[in-house]
Amino acid sequence: MRQTWGDGTGVLLVDGRQVARVEIAASGPARRHGLLDRDGLAGAILLTPAASVHTIGMRFAIDVAFVDKDLQVRRVLTMRPGRLGLPRLRARHVLEAEAGRCADWGLVRGSRLEVRTG
């Protein structure tokens, strides 16, 4: 199931459970700005399309989930500020949250995501 979104907000579900509010960054400017100039993030931000991220210029560590075209999580990792991530071949979207949130939400490799907008 190929999913596309525009910039906006929605609700994030992990394996059918609602876990957080999500910002959607689908335009080039929104993806480039991402989490820069922020001291934290209450929910999550979905970068789409995206296959890699960096934390250069960020003020806090983040959890990063690489998500494929079917919205299945391929990899989850934590990145400290000032790092450059490698691109993930099958990733079509990247979900970012404050470090530790993915564990809180039970988000692991193989989890299925859903984003509800509107």
GIWOVEN-V891315 format. One record per residue. N is the residue number from 1. D_CENTER is the distance of its C-alpha to the mean C-alpha in Angstrom with 2 decimals. Layout:
BEGIN
n=N d_center=D_CENTER
n=N d_center=D_CENTER
END
This chain:
BEGIN
n=1 d_center=18.12
n=2 d_center=16.57
n=3 d_center=14.43
n=4 d_center=14.25
n=5 d_center=13.45
n=6 d_center=14.68
n=7 d_center=13.56
n=8 d_center=13.77
n=9 d_center=12.72
n=10 d_center=12.71
n=11 d_center=12.53
n=12 d_center=10.10
n=13 d_center=12.31
n=14 d_center=12.17
n=15 d_center=15.36
n=16 d_center=16.92
n=17 d_center=16.51
n=18 d_center=15.14
n=19 d_center=13.14
n=20 d_center=11.74
n=21 d_center=11.62
n=22 d_center=8.61
n=23 d_center=9.03
n=24 d_center=8.81
n=25 d_center=9.50
n=26 d_center=11.58
n=27 d_center=14.57
n=28 d_center=15.32
n=29 d_center=16.11
n=30 d_center=13.05
n=31 d_center=10.77
n=32 d_center=13.40
n=33 d_center=13.57
n=34 d_center=9.95
n=35 d_center=10.63
n=36 d_center=14.13
n=37 d_center=17.06
n=38 d_center=15.41
n=39 d_center=16.74
n=40 d_center=14.06
n=41 d_center=11.50
n=42 d_center=12.83
n=43 d_center=9.93
n=44 d_center=6.23
n=45 d_center=5.00
n=46 d_center=4.03
n=47 d_center=5.89
n=48 d_center=8.64
n=49 d_center=10.64
n=50 d_center=9.35
n=51 d_center=10.48
n=52 d_center=10.45
n=53 d_center=9.63
n=54 d_center=12.14
n=55 d_center=12.85
n=56 d_center=16.25
n=57 d_center=17.44
n=58 d_center=14.94
n=59 d_center=16.74
n=60 d_center=14.85
n=61 d_center=13.20
n=62 d_center=9.53
n=63 d_center=8.07
n=64 d_center=5.92
n=65 d_center=5.71
n=66 d_center=7.27
n=67 d_center=8.19
n=68 d_center=11.65
n=69 d_center=13.54
n=70 d_center=14.58
n=71 d_center=11.19
n=72 d_center=12.15
n=73 d_center=10.17
n=74 d_center=12.04
n=75 d_center=11.25
n=76 d_center=9.86
n=77 d_center=11.08
n=78 d_center=11.64
n=79 d_center=12.38
n=80 d_center=15.10
n=81 d_center=15.77
n=82 d_center=17.61
n=83 d_center=16.13
n=84 d_center=15.57
n=85 d_center=13.44
n=86 d_center=15.02
n=87 d_center=13.97
n=88 d_center=13.40
n=89 d_center=16.01
n=90 d_center=14.77
n=91 d_center=11.08
n=92 d_center=10.72
n=93 d_center=7.06
n=94 d_center=4.08
n=95 d_center=0.88
n=96 d_center=3.27
n=97 d_center=6.43
n=98 d_center=10.06
n=99 d_center=11.69
n=100 d_center=13.17
n=101 d_center=11.10
n=102 d_center=9.93
n=103 d_center=13.69
n=104 d_center=14.71
n=105 d_center=12.99
n=106 d_center=14.41
n=107 d_center=11.26
n=108 d_center=12.76
n=109 d_center=13.45
n=110 d_center=14.86
n=111 d_center=13.17
n=112 d_center=12.96
n=113 d_center=10.43
n=114 d_center=11.91
n=115 d_center=11.12
n=116 d_center=14.43
n=117 d_center=15.43
n=118 d_center=18.89
END
